[in-house]
Amino acid sequence: MKKKKRIIIIGGGLSGLSAALYLAVKGYPVIILEKNKYVGGQLRRIQKKGFTFHIGADMITMPETLSDLFACANKKMEDYLTLVPLDPQWRMFFPDGVTIDITNHFSQSFDHENRQFLSRALFDQYFNLCKHFYESMQQNIQSSSFQTFLTQQFKQLFDRNYKRNIHETHHLFLDEPHIKQIFDLFPMLESLPANQASPLLLYTVYSQLHLGLYYIKDGSYRLIEALVQILYELGVEIRTEAEVCKILTECFEVVGIELTDGTQLPADVILSSIDPQSTYKHLLCDFSQTPKILKKWDQNEPSLSGHFLLLGINNVYQELLHHNYFLTKNPEQELHFLFDKKEPAPDPTVYVGVSSCTDPHHAPSGKQNLLIFSHVPTLQEGESWEKYRKPFYASYRLKVISKLEKMGLHHLERNIDWEVEITPTELKEYLGSAGGSIYGIRSKKHHNLPFHSFKANKIHFLYFIGGSVSYGHHIPMILLSNKKISEQIERDIQTSP
Ligand SMILES: Cc1cc2nc3c(=O)[nH]c(=O)nc-3n(C[C@H](O)[C@H](O)[C@H](O)COP(=O)(O)OP(=O)(O)OC[C@H]3O[C@@H](n4cnc5c(N)ncnc54)[C@H](O)[C@@H]3O)c2cc1C
């Protein structure tokens, strides 16, 4: 019998924890190394003065991917997590005063409140197209290998139906500007502007509107706690405050890692949840092929970062649901600032999450917890967010608050009881991601595919996991990708000499 390979996973975010589970159930000894004091990465819980905030991944779609993860370890998800369906899913506030609720089976509500907005027949055609993309995505994922998946995606891209970008597709089917703007937002959740995103990504519209949007009761950090519990039972070692500074290689094969305190740990297989470019640049700077590999990726750049305001509010804004978007007056200008000028948009689309609507104990009675998020560009080399804080009267924070006040959240500034601001500078430090990116690296060449190679170039038994290499940046896709990667690793181990 072959000796079991020792596996090290760099990063204790959702990617690292779920990959560890998929590999531990196959019997491999796994160690997770996380640089921060707590695991979870982008999924974080912050509590103060009776307010609770869960950052990252508040919207759960395709819940079967989560139950499948638990089932892999012979566990029932229901014993660990309660998923609460949200309907309405989102409330959309427009600068002209129009408000639209996105509900389950949205198109069926047209005969009532949404009738004035668009033609039902066209929307039904659009929704059928989204369903078609969802079904083809499911088929591709079932296919036996990543290679097959990619080949099929490329074939489809060249197919007549797949040549348009999402914005053009919406132009064909959605004749009403408010509705078009809402659906153009979906690819932004994948860090792609609608005018560059492949319609393949419209599967997200179908999966959310048809299969539903869920919330993890008590907040998304419950998922991290549940995974940690199962990983301990499976014997996975989780080390926190363990920052990897080097991946050690010999003869083009990984042999271990080095931590910043000088500790070296042996490994036969390494998975990095840091994006491939940063992994080569920072952890493999001694590897002879690194300059050549990095040159090949010159064109790639970090995708978007985010700006968060966590506000404990001495008031209840009755008009807010659990998930709300305050849309921009000028979507083209917003994309131009974010993707071309690489500056925060003058009038950003702002998300406001209020988990106390579903979990009342997340805020003291008569108060609300507002998690306010907007996309901003990642920081360039040597840049800091400080310049967007000064002068105070023109700061980005104030711009966001003033926008929300103008669009209906009256006296928001005055109602703030407690506040935390999280900027790309903090995200860069906390996540160790390039420029504070929350979606990894995006390839200019493959704008349409949220996918790069997950197997390292020129180094055996080094693999990448996480947003930069997954089918998408959200939880279901990270889980599906990790399942595939763990199967591939097992195949590679079994066929290695
Ligand atoms: C604002 C926001 C909202 C989101 N909303 C949703 C949503 O509603 N639904 C959804 O499905 N998804 C959502 N997502 C996406 C989802 O949260 C992420 O895709 C997922 O959490 C990413 O996990 P990860 O493990 O790939 O990356 P990360 O969470 O970034 O984990 C990487 C980990 O690696 C660690 N690390 C970095 N460098 C080192 C090193 N040298 N040594 C050791 N450790 C290191 C970091 O500290 C971090 O813990 C959202 C994300 C954000 C930011």
The ligand as a MOL file (V3000), in Angstrom:
LIG
                    3D

  0  0  0     0  0            999 V3000
M  V30 BEGIN CTAB
M  V30 COUNTS 53 58 0 0 0
M  V30 BEGIN ATOM
M  V30 1 C -18.3070 41.5860 0.8440 0
M  V30 2 C -18.3940 40.1970 0.3700 0
M  V30 3 C -19.6330 39.6540 0.1700 0
M  V30 4 C -19.7410 38.3550 -0.2890 0
M  V30 5 N -20.9770 37.8430 -0.4290 0
M  V30 6 C -21.1280 36.5870 -0.8280 0
M  V30 7 C -22.4160 36.0170 -0.8770 0
M  V30 8 O -23.3810 36.6760 -0.5300 0
M  V30 9 N -22.5400 34.7350 -1.2920 0
M  V30 10 C -21.4530 33.9770 -1.6290 0
M  V30 11 O -21.6310 32.8100 -1.9810 0
M  V30 12 N -20.2050 34.4860 -1.5700 0
M  V30 13 C -20.0150 35.7670 -1.1700 0
M  V30 14 N -18.7760 36.2960 -1.0600 0
M  V30 15 C -17.6330 35.4850 -1.4830 0
M  V30 16 C -17.1380 34.5150 -0.4120 0
M  V30 17 O -17.1990 35.0910 0.8590 0
M  V30 18 C -15.7020 34.1820 -0.7880 0
M  V30 19 O -15.6900 33.6370 -2.0880 0
M  V30 20 C -15.0260 33.1790 0.1150 0
M  V30 21 O -15.2020 33.5130 1.4570 0
M  V30 22 C -13.5470 33.1550 -0.2680 0
M  V30 23 O -12.8710 32.2070 0.5050 0
M  V30 24 P -11.3350 31.8720 0.2170 0
M  V30 25 O -10.9530 30.8850 1.2240 0
M  V30 26 O -11.1540 31.5490 -1.2080 0
M  V30 27 O -10.5440 33.2310 0.3990 0
M  V30 28 P -10.2580 34.0530 1.7780 0
M  V30 29 O -11.4960 34.0770 2.5800 0
M  V30 30 O -9.6860 35.3340 1.3130 0
M  V30 31 O -9.1870 33.1660 2.5160 0
M  V30 32 C -7.8050 33.2170 2.2870 0
M  V30 33 C -7.1380 32.9760 3.6290 0
M  V30 34 O -5.7420 32.8410 3.4290 0
M  V30 35 C -5.0760 33.4540 4.5190 0
M  V30 36 N -3.7020 33.7500 4.0950 0
M  V30 37 C -3.2970 34.6490 3.1750 0
M  V30 38 N -1.9540 34.6370 3.0540 0
M  V30 39 C -1.5080 33.6750 3.9170 0
M  V30 40 C -0.1970 33.1670 4.2380 0
M  V30 41 N 0.8980 33.6370 3.6490 0
M  V30 42 N -0.1020 32.1880 5.1620 0
M  V30 43 C -1.2020 31.6790 5.7770 0
M  V30 44 N -2.4630 32.1400 5.5140 0
M  V30 45 C -2.6120 33.1130 4.5840 0
M  V30 46 C -5.9150 34.7080 4.7650 0
M  V30 47 O -5.6750 35.2440 6.0450 0
M  V30 48 C -7.3190 34.1380 4.6050 0
M  V30 49 O -7.8360 33.6530 5.8210 0
M  V30 50 C -18.6010 37.5840 -0.5800 0
M  V30 51 C -17.3360 38.1330 -0.3640 0
M  V30 52 C -17.2390 39.4210 0.1180 0
M  V30 53 C -15.8780 39.9750 0.3980 0
M  V30 END ATOM
M  V30 BEGIN BOND
M  V30 1 1 1 2
M  V30 2 1 2 3
M  V30 3 2 2 52
M  V30 4 2 3 4
M  V30 5 1 4 5
M  V30 6 1 4 50
M  V30 7 2 5 6
M  V30 8 1 6 7
M  V30 9 1 6 13
M  V30 10 2 7 8
M  V30 11 1 7 9
M  V30 12 1 9 10
M  V30 13 2 10 11
M  V30 14 1 10 12
M  V30 15 2 12 13
M  V30 16 1 13 14
M  V30 17 1 14 15
M  V30 18 1 14 50
M  V30 19 1 15 16
M  V30 20 1 16 17
M  V30 21 1 16 18
M  V30 22 1 18 19
M  V30 23 1 18 20
M  V30 24 1 20 21
M  V30 25 1 20 22
M  V30 26 1 22 23
M  V30 27 1 23 24
M  V30 28 2 24 25
M  V30 29 1 24 26
M  V30 30 1 24 27
M  V30 31 1 27 28
M  V30 32 2 28 29
M  V30 33 1 28 30
M  V30 34 1 28 31
M  V30 35 1 31 32
M  V30 36 1 32 33
M  V30 37 1 33 34
M  V30 38 1 33 48
M  V30 39 1 34 35
M  V30 40 1 35 36
M  V30 41 1 35 46
M  V30 42 1 36 37
M  V30 43 1 36 45
M  V30 44 2 37 38
M  V30 45 1 38 39
M  V30 46 1 39 40
M  V30 47 2 39 45
M  V30 48 1 40 41
M  V30 49 2 40 42
M  V30 50 1 42 43
M  V30 51 2 43 44
M  V30 52 1 44 45
M  V30 53 1 46 47
M  V30 54 1 46 48
M  V30 55 1 48 49
M  V30 56 2 50 51
M  V30 57 1 51 52
M  V30 58 1 52 53
M  V30 END BOND
M  V30 END CTAB
M  END
